[in-house]
Amino acid sequence: MKLPALLLALFAWPLTALASQGISQPDAQPPALERIIWMKADAKAINPATAYIVERLPAIQHEYLSVNALRSWQMIERGEHACRPVTVRTAQREQQAYFADTHLAPPAELLVRRDKLALVPRNSAGEVDLELLINKGSLRGAYARGRSYGEAIDRLLASQGQNKQLVDYSMAGYGSRLQDMLARDRADYLIESNGALAQMSARNIDVKPFVDLPIQGASEPLVLGIACPRTAWGLAAVKAIDQVLGTPAGAAHMRKTSADWFSGAALERLKPQIEQFYLRRSKPHYSE
């Protein structure tokens, strides 16, 4: 006897609802995890989190591929057998990737030429009104295509459309060459990760002509993680990675590799959140 159409629809609803949210159904048998391609921005350096994981997963073949931010996320969207470290975790990205959290990072900031500082609109707390700067300001801005700067800034950037005063660039690495543009006066400001001035100094760029400023509405720290495609393979990869990271030793290593990311003031202000994050990181997040 056949079930009425209404009953069939009711039985099918949970699976349809899950699929509409981008949540993959578990396979009867997890796929074999034989190889991981690790994407990286620097052609020479290997991310410390990646190196730590690779050393503890010797049964898996590990390969490295240097890509820019845009291409790396395209590989995730295509479901390739590749994972992307140092990735800002957002609700939008969770629709396309599984994440193994690794670090808590300071919020993004504005890096601006000191001689243009008077033209940057700021609130009483000294935070940049980024929307006003982009839409009504006269300064030339730039940011890296394919990078995330946190949900609030991402939403603002996505709403811009064609704006001649703000240009998004796709280039080698995850956007470090934008700093060269600023140094050569090809841009007045950059939307950048916290600590960009230190990176520029390490590259022997004179940082005295520049200043970094907080951005209004983007004061919360960013959760960084390793992103793998939202597929059965990606879930298997993230579970294996999470098991390596989810120990007191794993959490301590991740915390050590990001120890110099926060300024003294930021470290003091965000200390409770930092402590809670690495306490959670000391245990696995995914059940077997």
Secondary structure, 3 states (H helix, E strand, C coil): CCCCHHHHHHHHHHHHHHHHCCCCCCCCCCCCCCEEEEEECCCCCCCHHHHHHHHHCCCCEEEEEECCHHHHHHHHHHCCCEEEEEEECCCCHHHCEEEEEEEEECCCEEEEEHHHHHHCCECCCCCECHHHHHHHCCCCEEEECCCCCCHHHHHHHHCCCCCCCEEEECCCCCCCCHHHHHHCCCCCEEEECCCHHHHHHHCCCCCCCEEEEEECCCCCCEEEEEEEECCHHHHHHHHHHHHHHCCHHHHHHHHHHCCCCCCHHHHHHCHHHHHHHHHHHCCCCCCC
